[in-house]
Amino acid sequence: MESKTEMNQNLYTSLKELGLTEGEANLYTTSLSLGPSTIASLADHLNIPRPNVYKIITGLEKQGLSKFSERKKYTRTFMVEPPTVVLSKVRQKREDFSTLDHTLVGSMPDLLALYHQGETPTKIKIFQGEDQWMKIFFQILEETKDTISFFGSADAFIDMISWETENKWIKKRVEKNIHLNALLIPGTDAQKLKENDEGQLRTTRFFRGQTPFVTGFMLYANKVIVWQPKAPLAVLIEDEYIVQMLRSIFDTLWIS
C-alpha cells in the first residue's frame, strides 16, 4: 500500500501533467486535505496573501477542478473536485496525445517533405505499395523533359511492375521524346531492353559488380527516386547535394 507521501507525490505529478502551475497544484492538494475552507483559511495554510489565493482559484476553475459553495461571496467556502476528476482528465489527455501521436506518424512522410535542412530545401516522400509505386513511376514522365538516368536491377524492377506496364511507360516516354540512360545489372530482362535500345530512345550499359542487388535509383528533374521492389517501396528525394552526389556516381560508373 502506498504511503501518504507517495500518494501526494503521485497526485502532484498528475496535476502537473494536466498543466497546473505549482501554486495551483499546492492549493489543490491542500484543499483536498482540509475539505471545504474559507479563503482566509487557505491563505493561512499556504502562507500567501488572499488576492493570490483568488488568482490561483481562478486557474483551478478554468481547469474544472474547483468550485465554491452557494453562500454569499465573502463567507462561502471553497472546495476542489475529487481525485477521480483528476484521473479522468489525465486519462483523456493521454488519449488525446495518443490519437495525436498516431496522426503525426501517419503524416510523417508529408511532414518530411516540408523539412528544410540548412539553407537548402530538402523534400523526402515515401511511396509504399504497388498503387503508389505506379503513380510515381508514371509521374516521372510528367515532370521531366531531359534525359532520365537509371542505375540498378531492371529484372527486379520489371518483375514488380510487369512487362505490360514497362512497355506502356516506354511508349509514353518515347512519345515525349525523353531519352533514358540505363546502367543495369546483367539479367534476362536487362538484355532484352538493350536489344531494343535504338527504337526506344535508350542507351543501355551493364554494370558488372561483385555482388548483384535488386534495388535501383532514377535521376530526373533534379530529383532522385530510390526503388526497392521487394517491399515494394519508393523514396523520392529532392535535395541538390544528394542528387549531385548520385549523379556524380552514376556518371563515373557510366563511362568506366
TIZA-136278 format. One record per residue (C-alpha): residue number from 0; chain; x, y, z. Coordinates in nm, 2 decimals. Example, Ala and Ser with C-alpha at 12.3 -4.5 7.8 and 13.67 -1.06 7.14 Angstrom:
REM TIZA-136278
node nr: 0 kette: A X: 1.23 Y: -0.45 Z: 0.78 $
node nr: 1 kette: A X: 1.37 Y: -0.11 Z: 0.71 $
END
This chain:
REM TIZA-136278
node nr: 0 kette: A X: 0.00 Y: 0.00 Z: 0.00 $
node nr: 1 kette: A X: 0.13 Y: 0.35 Z: -0.09 $
node nr: 2 kette: A X: 0.23 Y: 0.58 Z: 0.19 $
node nr: 3 kette: A X: 0.06 Y: 0.92 Z: 0.22 $
node nr: 4 kette: A X: 0.37 Y: 1.09 Z: 0.09 $
node nr: 5 kette: A X: 0.37 Y: 0.86 Z: -0.22 $
node nr: 6 kette: A X: 0.00 Y: 0.93 Z: -0.28 $
node nr: 7 kette: A X: 0.05 Y: 1.30 Z: -0.26 $
node nr: 8 kette: A X: 0.35 Y: 1.29 Z: -0.49 $
node nr: 9 kette: A X: 0.16 Y: 1.08 Z: -0.75 $
node nr: 10 kette: A X: -0.13 Y: 1.33 Z: -0.73 $
node nr: 11 kette: A X: 0.10 Y: 1.62 Z: -0.76 $
node nr: 12 kette: A X: 0.27 Y: 1.46 Z: -1.07 $
node nr: 13 kette: A X: -0.08 Y: 1.41 Z: -1.23 $
node nr: 14 kette: A X: -0.18 Y: 1.77 Z: -1.16 $
node nr: 15 kette: A X: 0.15 Y: 1.89 Z: -1.32 $
node nr: 16 kette: A X: 0.08 Y: 1.67 Z: -1.62 $
node nr: 17 kette: A X: -0.26 Y: 1.85 Z: -1.67 $
node nr: 18 kette: A X: -0.06 Y: 2.17 Z: -1.69 $
node nr: 19 kette: A X: -0.13 Y: 2.32 Z: -1.35 $
node nr: 20 kette: A X: 0.11 Y: 2.56 Z: -1.20 $
node nr: 21 kette: A X: 0.30 Y: 2.48 Z: -0.88 $
node nr: 22 kette: A X: 0.07 Y: 2.72 Z: -0.69 $
node nr: 23 kette: A X: -0.25 Y: 2.55 Z: -0.84 $
node nr: 24 kette: A X: -0.12 Y: 2.20 Z: -0.76 $
node nr: 25 kette: A X: -0.03 Y: 2.31 Z: -0.40 $
node nr: 26 kette: A X: -0.37 Y: 2.47 Z: -0.35 $
node nr: 27 kette: A X: -0.55 Y: 2.16 Z: -0.48 $
node nr: 28 kette: A X: -0.36 Y: 1.92 Z: -0.25 $
node nr: 29 kette: A X: -0.40 Y: 2.15 Z: 0.05 $
node nr: 30 kette: A X: -0.78 Y: 2.19 Z: -0.01 $
node nr: 31 kette: A X: -0.82 Y: 1.82 Z: -0.06 $
node nr: 32 kette: A X: -0.68 Y: 1.76 Z: 0.29 $
node nr: 33 kette: A X: -0.87 Y: 2.05 Z: 0.45 $
node nr: 34 kette: A X: -1.21 Y: 2.00 Z: 0.29 $
node nr: 35 kette: A X: -1.44 Y: 2.29 Z: 0.23 $
node nr: 36 kette: A X: -1.25 Y: 2.60 Z: 0.35 $
node nr: 37 kette: A X: -1.27 Y: 2.98 Z: 0.35 $
node nr: 38 kette: A X: -1.03 Y: 3.19 Z: 0.15 $
node nr: 39 kette: A X: -0.88 Y: 3.31 Z: 0.48 $
node nr: 40 kette: A X: -0.81 Y: 2.96 Z: 0.60 $
node nr: 41 kette: A X: -0.64 Y: 2.86 Z: 0.27 $
node nr: 42 kette: A X: -0.43 Y: 3.18 Z: 0.28 $
node nr: 43 kette: A X: -0.31 Y: 3.09 Z: 0.63 $
node nr: 44 kette: A X: -0.22 Y: 2.73 Z: 0.54 $
node nr: 45 kette: A X: -0.04 Y: 2.83 Z: 0.22 $
node nr: 46 kette: A X: 0.11 Y: 3.14 Z: 0.38 $
node nr: 47 kette: A X: 0.02 Y: 3.36 Z: 0.08 $
node nr: 48 kette: A X: -0.20 Y: 3.68 Z: 0.05 $
node nr: 49 kette: A X: -0.57 Y: 3.63 Z: -0.01 $
node nr: 50 kette: A X: -0.56 Y: 3.81 Z: -0.35 $
node nr: 51 kette: A X: -0.31 Y: 3.55 Z: -0.47 $
node nr: 52 kette: A X: -0.54 Y: 3.27 Z: -0.34 $
node nr: 53 kette: A X: -0.82 Y: 3.41 Z: -0.56 $
node nr: 54 kette: A X: -0.59 Y: 3.42 Z: -0.86 $
node nr: 55 kette: A X: -0.49 Y: 3.05 Z: -0.81 $
node nr: 56 kette: A X: -0.86 Y: 2.95 Z: -0.76 $
node nr: 57 kette: A X: -0.94 Y: 3.11 Z: -1.09 $
node nr: 58 kette: A X: -0.68 Y: 2.89 Z: -1.26 $
node nr: 59 kette: A X: -0.83 Y: 2.58 Z: -1.09 $
node nr: 60 kette: A X: -1.18 Y: 2.68 Z: -1.20 $
node nr: 61 kette: A X: -1.06 Y: 2.71 Z: -1.56 $
node nr: 62 kette: A X: -0.93 Y: 2.35 Z: -1.53 $
node nr: 63 kette: A X: -1.26 Y: 2.24 Z: -1.39 $
node nr: 64 kette: A X: -1.11 Y: 2.13 Z: -1.07 $
node nr: 65 kette: A X: -1.27 Y: 2.36 Z: -0.81 $
node nr: 66 kette: A X: -1.59 Y: 2.52 Z: -0.70 $
node nr: 67 kette: A X: -1.74 Y: 2.75 Z: -0.44 $
node nr: 68 kette: A X: -2.03 Y: 2.68 Z: -0.21 $
node nr: 69 kette: A X: -2.36 Y: 2.87 Z: -0.28 $
node nr: 70 kette: A X: -2.32 Y: 3.10 Z: 0.02 $
node nr: 71 kette: A X: -2.26 Y: 3.48 Z: -0.01 $
node nr: 72 kette: A X: -1.94 Y: 3.58 Z: -0.18 $
node nr: 73 kette: A X: -1.73 Y: 3.67 Z: 0.12 $
node nr: 74 kette: A X: -1.85 Y: 3.39 Z: 0.35 $
node nr: 75 kette: A X: -1.88 Y: 3.10 Z: 0.11 $
node nr: 76 kette: A X: -1.63 Y: 2.81 Z: 0.12 $
node nr: 77 kette: A X: -1.40 Y: 2.68 Z: -0.15 $
node nr: 78 kette: A X: -1.36 Y: 2.31 Z: -0.23 $
node nr: 79 kette: A X: -1.18 Y: 2.11 Z: -0.50 $
node nr: 80 kette: A X: -1.33 Y: 1.84 Z: -0.72 $
node nr: 81 kette: A X: -1.24 Y: 1.48 Z: -0.61 $
node nr: 82 kette: A X: -0.93 Y: 1.30 Z: -0.73 $
node nr: 83 kette: A X: -1.15 Y: 1.09 Z: -0.96 $
node nr: 84 kette: A X: -1.19 Y: 1.40 Z: -1.17 $
node nr: 85 kette: A X: -0.82 Y: 1.45 Z: -1.19 $
node nr: 86 kette: A X: -0.78 Y: 1.08 Z: -1.30 $
node nr: 87 kette: A X: -1.05 Y: 1.12 Z: -1.57 $
node nr: 88 kette: A X: -0.88 Y: 1.44 Z: -1.71 $
node nr: 89 kette: A X: -0.54 Y: 1.27 Z: -1.71 $
node nr: 90 kette: A X: -0.67 Y: 0.97 Z: -1.90 $
node nr: 91 kette: A X: -0.85 Y: 1.20 Z: -2.15 $
node nr: 92 kette: A X: -0.53 Y: 1.40 Z: -2.21 $
node nr: 93 kette: A X: -0.33 Y: 1.08 Z: -2.26 $
node nr: 94 kette: A X: -0.59 Y: 0.95 Z: -2.50 $
node nr: 95 kette: A X: -0.58 Y: 1.28 Z: -2.69 $
node nr: 96 kette: A X: -0.20 Y: 1.26 Z: -2.71 $
node nr: 97 kette: A X: -0.21 Y: 0.90 Z: -2.83 $
node nr: 98 kette: A X: -0.45 Y: 1.00 Z: -3.11 $
node nr: 99 kette: A X: -0.23 Y: 1.29 Z: -3.20 $
node nr: 100 kette: A X: 0.08 Y: 1.06 Z: -3.20 $
node nr: 101 kette: A X: -0.08 Y: 0.82 Z: -3.44 $
node nr: 102 kette: A X: -0.20 Y: 1.11 Z: -3.66 $
node nr: 103 kette: A X: 0.15 Y: 1.25 Z: -3.66 $
node nr: 104 kette: A X: 0.31 Y: 0.92 Z: -3.75 $
node nr: 105 kette: A X: 0.07 Y: 0.89 Z: -4.04 $
node nr: 106 kette: A X: 0.16 Y: 1.24 Z: -4.16 $
node nr: 107 kette: A X: 0.53 Y: 1.19 Z: -4.12 $
node nr: 108 kette: A X: 0.61 Y: 1.13 Z: -4.49 $
node nr: 109 kette: A X: 0.43 Y: 1.46 Z: -4.59 $
node nr: 110 kette: A X: 0.59 Y: 1.65 Z: -4.30 $
node nr: 111 kette: A X: 0.94 Y: 1.52 Z: -4.40 $
node nr: 112 kette: A X: 0.86 Y: 1.66 Z: -4.75 $
node nr: 113 kette: A X: 0.84 Y: 2.01 Z: -4.59 $
node nr: 114 kette: A X: 1.16 Y: 1.96 Z: -4.39 $
node nr: 115 kette: A X: 1.44 Y: 2.21 Z: -4.46 $
node nr: 116 kette: A X: 1.80 Y: 2.13 Z: -4.39 $
node nr: 117 kette: A X: 2.01 Y: 2.44 Z: -4.35 $
node nr: 118 kette: A X: 1.96 Y: 2.68 Z: -4.64 $
node nr: 119 kette: A X: 1.88 Y: 2.41 Z: -4.89 $
node nr: 120 kette: A X: 1.52 Y: 2.29 Z: -4.91 $
node nr: 121 kette: A X: 1.51 Y: 1.91 Z: -4.86 $
node nr: 122 kette: A X: 1.19 Y: 1.72 Z: -4.95 $
node nr: 123 kette: A X: 1.15 Y: 1.35 Z: -4.89 $
node nr: 124 kette: A X: 0.84 Y: 1.14 Z: -4.97 $
node nr: 125 kette: A X: 0.78 Y: 0.77 Z: -4.92 $
node nr: 126 kette: A X: 0.56 Y: 0.57 Z: -5.15 $
node nr: 127 kette: A X: 0.45 Y: 0.23 Z: -5.02 $
node nr: 128 kette: A X: 0.25 Y: -0.04 Z: -5.21 $
node nr: 129 kette: A X: 0.20 Y: -0.12 Z: -5.57 $
node nr: 130 kette: A X: -0.06 Y: 0.16 Z: -5.64 $
node nr: 131 kette: A X: 0.17 Y: 0.44 Z: -5.51 $
node nr: 132 kette: A X: 0.47 Y: 0.29 Z: -5.69 $
node nr: 133 kette: A X: 0.28 Y: 0.30 Z: -6.02 $
node nr: 134 kette: A X: 0.17 Y: 0.66 Z: -5.96 $
node nr: 135 kette: A X: 0.52 Y: 0.79 Z: -5.90 $
node nr: 136 kette: A X: 0.66 Y: 0.58 Z: -6.19 $
node nr: 137 kette: A X: 0.44 Y: 0.75 Z: -6.45 $
node nr: 138 kette: A X: 0.45 Y: 1.09 Z: -6.28 $
node nr: 139 kette: A X: 0.82 Y: 1.10 Z: -6.36 $
node nr: 140 kette: A X: 0.73 Y: 1.15 Z: -6.73 $
node nr: 141 kette: A X: 0.51 Y: 1.45 Z: -6.64 $
node nr: 142 kette: A X: 0.79 Y: 1.62 Z: -6.45 $
node nr: 143 kette: A X: 1.09 Y: 1.60 Z: -6.68 $
node nr: 144 kette: A X: 1.19 Y: 1.67 Z: -7.04 $
node nr: 145 kette: A X: 1.56 Y: 1.59 Z: -7.01 $
node nr: 146 kette: A X: 1.74 Y: 1.26 Z: -7.01 $
node nr: 147 kette: A X: 1.65 Y: 1.02 Z: -6.73 $
node nr: 148 kette: A X: 1.93 Y: 0.81 Z: -6.57 $
node nr: 149 kette: A X: 1.86 Y: 0.47 Z: -6.41 $
node nr: 150 kette: A X: 2.10 Y: 0.25 Z: -6.22 $
node nr: 151 kette: A X: 2.01 Y: -0.08 Z: -6.08 $
node nr: 152 kette: A X: 1.83 Y: -0.41 Z: -6.15 $
node nr: 153 kette: A X: 1.59 Y: -0.40 Z: -6.44 $
node nr: 154 kette: A X: 1.49 Y: -0.76 Z: -6.38 $
node nr: 155 kette: A X: 1.37 Y: -0.70 Z: -6.03 $
node nr: 156 kette: A X: 1.20 Y: -0.37 Z: -6.13 $
node nr: 157 kette: A X: 1.01 Y: -0.53 Z: -6.42 $
node nr: 158 kette: A X: 0.93 Y: -0.84 Z: -6.21 $
node nr: 159 kette: A X: 0.75 Y: -0.59 Z: -5.98 $
node nr: 160 kette: A X: 0.56 Y: -0.38 Z: -6.24 $
node nr: 161 kette: A X: 0.53 Y: -0.64 Z: -6.53 $
node nr: 162 kette: A X: 0.64 Y: -0.61 Z: -6.89 $
node nr: 163 kette: A X: 0.30 Y: -0.47 Z: -6.98 $
node nr: 164 kette: A X: 0.34 Y: -0.17 Z: -6.75 $
node nr: 165 kette: A X: 0.71 Y: -0.13 Z: -6.86 $
node nr: 166 kette: A X: 0.61 Y: -0.12 Z: -7.23 $
node nr: 167 kette: A X: 0.33 Y: 0.14 Z: -7.16 $
node nr: 168 kette: A X: 0.59 Y: 0.36 Z: -6.98 $
node nr: 169 kette: A X: 0.84 Y: 0.32 Z: -7.26 $
node nr: 170 kette: A X: 0.58 Y: 0.41 Z: -7.52 $
node nr: 171 kette: A X: 0.48 Y: 0.72 Z: -7.33 $
node nr: 172 kette: A X: 0.85 Y: 0.82 Z: -7.28 $
node nr: 173 kette: A X: 0.92 Y: 0.78 Z: -7.65 $
node nr: 174 kette: A X: 0.61 Y: 0.99 Z: -7.73 $
node nr: 175 kette: A X: 0.75 Y: 1.27 Z: -7.51 $
node nr: 176 kette: A X: 1.10 Y: 1.22 Z: -7.67 $
node nr: 177 kette: A X: 1.27 Y: 1.16 Z: -7.34 $
node nr: 178 kette: A X: 1.59 Y: 0.96 Z: -7.36 $
node nr: 179 kette: A X: 1.69 Y: 0.71 Z: -7.09 $
node nr: 180 kette: A X: 2.04 Y: 0.61 Z: -6.99 $
node nr: 181 kette: A X: 2.02 Y: 0.27 Z: -6.82 $
node nr: 182 kette: A X: 2.31 Y: 0.13 Z: -6.62 $
node nr: 183 kette: A X: 2.18 Y: -0.22 Z: -6.54 $
node nr: 184 kette: A X: 2.27 Y: -0.53 Z: -6.35 $
node nr: 185 kette: A X: 2.31 Y: -0.81 Z: -6.61 $
node nr: 186 kette: A X: 1.99 Y: -1.02 Z: -6.65 $
node nr: 187 kette: A X: 1.74 Y: -1.16 Z: -6.89 $
node nr: 188 kette: A X: 1.51 Y: -0.86 Z: -6.89 $
node nr: 189 kette: A X: 1.81 Y: -0.62 Z: -6.90 $
node nr: 190 kette: A X: 1.94 Y: -0.80 Z: -7.21 $
node nr: 191 kette: A X: 1.60 Y: -0.77 Z: -7.38 $
node nr: 192 kette: A X: 1.59 Y: -0.40 Z: -7.31 $
node nr: 193 kette: A X: 1.94 Y: -0.35 Z: -7.46 $
node nr: 194 kette: A X: 1.84 Y: -0.53 Z: -7.78 $
node nr: 195 kette: A X: 1.56 Y: -0.27 Z: -7.83 $
node nr: 196 kette: A X: 1.76 Y: 0.04 Z: -7.74 $
node nr: 197 kette: A X: 1.76 Y: 0.20 Z: -8.08 $
node nr: 198 kette: A X: 1.38 Y: 0.21 Z: -8.12 $
node nr: 199 kette: A X: 1.31 Y: 0.30 Z: -7.76 $
node nr: 200 kette: A X: 1.53 Y: 0.61 Z: -7.71 $
node nr: 201 kette: A X: 1.75 Y: 0.43 Z: -7.46 $
node nr: 202 kette: A X: 2.12 Y: 0.37 Z: -7.41 $
node nr: 203 kette: A X: 2.19 Y: 0.06 Z: -7.20 $
node nr: 204 kette: A X: 2.52 Y: -0.04 Z: -7.05 $
node nr: 205 kette: A X: 2.59 Y: -0.32 Z: -6.80 $
node nr: 206 kette: A X: 2.74 Y: -0.28 Z: -6.45 $
node nr: 207 kette: A X: 2.92 Y: -0.60 Z: -6.35 $
node nr: 208 kette: A X: 2.97 Y: -0.55 Z: -5.98 $
node nr: 209 kette: A X: 3.09 Y: -0.83 Z: -5.75 $
node nr: 210 kette: A X: 2.76 Y: -0.86 Z: -5.57 $
node nr: 211 kette: A X: 2.42 Y: -0.83 Z: -5.75 $
node nr: 212 kette: A X: 2.14 Y: -0.63 Z: -5.60 $
node nr: 213 kette: A X: 1.77 Y: -0.58 Z: -5.66 $
node nr: 214 kette: A X: 1.74 Y: -0.21 Z: -5.58 $
node nr: 215 kette: A X: 1.79 Y: 0.09 Z: -5.81 $
node nr: 216 kette: A X: 1.77 Y: 0.47 Z: -5.83 $
node nr: 217 kette: A X: 1.65 Y: 0.70 Z: -6.10 $
node nr: 218 kette: A X: 1.77 Y: 1.06 Z: -6.16 $
node nr: 219 kette: A X: 1.54 Y: 1.31 Z: -6.32 $
node nr: 220 kette: A X: 1.44 Y: 1.68 Z: -6.30 $
node nr: 221 kette: A X: 1.69 Y: 1.74 Z: -6.01 $
node nr: 222 kette: A X: 1.53 Y: 1.46 Z: -5.81 $
node nr: 223 kette: A X: 1.61 Y: 1.10 Z: -5.73 $
node nr: 224 kette: A X: 1.39 Y: 0.81 Z: -5.66 $
node nr: 225 kette: A X: 1.53 Y: 0.51 Z: -5.48 $
node nr: 226 kette: A X: 1.34 Y: 0.19 Z: -5.58 $
node nr: 227 kette: A X: 1.31 Y: -0.11 Z: -5.36 $
node nr: 228 kette: A X: 1.08 Y: -0.36 Z: -5.55 $
node nr: 229 kette: A X: 1.07 Y: -0.63 Z: -5.28 $
node nr: 230 kette: A X: 0.87 Y: -0.41 Z: -5.04 $
node nr: 231 kette: A X: 0.76 Y: -0.25 Z: -5.27 $
node nr: 232 kette: A X: 0.89 Y: 0.09 Z: -5.16 $
node nr: 233 kette: A X: 1.00 Y: 0.41 Z: -5.34 $
node nr: 234 kette: A X: 1.17 Y: 0.70 Z: -5.17 $
node nr: 235 kette: A X: 1.15 Y: 1.04 Z: -5.35 $
node nr: 236 kette: A X: 1.43 Y: 1.28 Z: -5.25 $
node nr: 237 kette: A X: 1.46 Y: 1.64 Z: -5.36 $
node nr: 238 kette: A X: 1.80 Y: 1.77 Z: -5.23 $
node nr: 239 kette: A X: 2.05 Y: 1.93 Z: -5.46 $
node nr: 240 kette: A X: 2.35 Y: 1.78 Z: -5.27 $
node nr: 241 kette: A X: 2.22 Y: 1.42 Z: -5.27 $
node nr: 242 kette: A X: 2.13 Y: 1.45 Z: -5.63 $
node nr: 243 kette: A X: 2.47 Y: 1.59 Z: -5.72 $
node nr: 244 kette: A X: 2.64 Y: 1.30 Z: -5.54 $
node nr: 245 kette: A X: 2.44 Y: 1.03 Z: -5.70 $
node nr: 246 kette: A X: 2.47 Y: 1.19 Z: -6.04 $
node nr: 247 kette: A X: 2.85 Y: 1.20 Z: -6.00 $
node nr: 248 kette: A X: 2.85 Y: 0.83 Z: -5.90 $
node nr: 249 kette: A X: 2.63 Y: 0.75 Z: -6.20 $
node nr: 250 kette: A X: 2.84 Y: 0.95 Z: -6.45 $
node nr: 251 kette: A X: 3.16 Y: 0.79 Z: -6.32 $
node nr: 252 kette: A X: 3.02 Y: 0.43 Z: -6.35 $
node nr: 253 kette: A X: 2.87 Y: 0.52 Z: -6.68 $
node nr: 254 kette: A X: 3.20 Y: 0.60 Z: -6.85 $
node nr: 255 kette: A X: 3.41 Y: 0.34 Z: -6.67 $
END
